[in-house]
């Protein structure tokens, strides 16, 4: 079975979601500023558990999609 189109979609959508998550860190900081205290560095939010898990899952999907894409001939 040829899984290259599925793997290619995984790479594209995984990359899009990863960039969306990275840009959303700035929005999370803005929303946190309206509530009071906030982190000065946006990447501090990436160290928080929910953001951390979301980033790791998205990176894992991209890596797994690359593996499937290059494994099939």
VMD Tcl script that draws the C-alpha trace (Angstrom):
set ca {
  {0.00 0.00 0.00}
  {1.28 3.44 -0.92}
  {1.23 5.68 2.14}
  {3.22 8.56 0.60}
  {0.20 10.87 0.13}
  {-0.87 10.29 3.74}
  {2.68 10.87 4.97}
  {2.96 14.03 2.88}
  {-0.28 15.36 4.36}
  {1.07 14.53 7.83}
  {4.24 16.49 7.11}
  {2.35 19.50 5.73}
  {-0.36 19.66 8.38}
  {2.09 18.84 11.19}
  {4.35 21.68 10.09}
  {1.39 24.05 9.85}
  {0.17 23.14 13.32}
  {3.70 23.46 14.73}
  {4.07 26.98 13.34}
  {0.57 27.84 14.59}
  {1.47 26.63 18.09}
  {4.66 28.69 18.10}
  {2.81 31.84 17.01}
  {0.09 31.19 19.60}
  {2.69 31.46 22.39}
  {2.72 35.23 21.84}
  {-1.09 35.33 22.07}
  {-0.96 33.30 25.28}
  {1.47 35.86 26.68}
  {-0.88 38.70 25.67}
  {-3.85 37.00 27.34}
  {-1.76 36.38 30.45}
  {-0.77 40.06 30.57}
  {-4.40 41.08 30.75}
  {-4.83 38.87 33.82}
  {-1.92 40.28 35.80}
  {1.47 38.57 35.95}
  {3.15 37.06 32.90}
  {6.44 35.63 31.69}
  {8.79 38.06 29.96}
  {10.08 35.42 27.55}
  {7.48 33.78 25.32}
  {9.37 30.46 25.36}
  {8.67 30.14 29.09}
  {5.10 29.27 28.11}
  {6.42 26.40 25.98}
  {7.87 24.87 29.15}
  {4.42 24.67 30.74}
  {2.88 21.19 30.64}
  {-0.02 21.67 28.16}
  {2.07 23.63 25.66}
  {4.97 21.23 26.10}
  {2.83 18.18 25.38}
  {1.23 19.84 22.33}
  {4.63 20.73 20.88}
  {6.02 17.23 21.47}
  {3.00 15.53 19.90}
  {3.19 17.76 16.83}
  {6.93 17.19 16.42}
  {6.38 13.44 16.81}
  {3.73 13.49 14.05}
  {6.10 15.32 11.70}
  {8.99 12.92 12.42}
  {6.74 9.86 12.04}
  {5.39 11.25 8.75}
  {8.94 11.75 7.46}
  {9.72 8.16 8.43}
  {6.68 6.83 6.55}
  {7.36 9.07 3.54}
  {10.97 7.98 3.06}
  {10.40 4.33 4.01}
  {7.98 3.66 1.14}
  {9.37 3.35 -2.35}
}
mol new
graphics top color blue
foreach p $ca { graphics top sphere $p radius 0.5 }
foreach p [lrange $ca 0 end-1] q [lrange $ca 1 end] { graphics top cylinder $p $q radius 0.2 }
display resetview
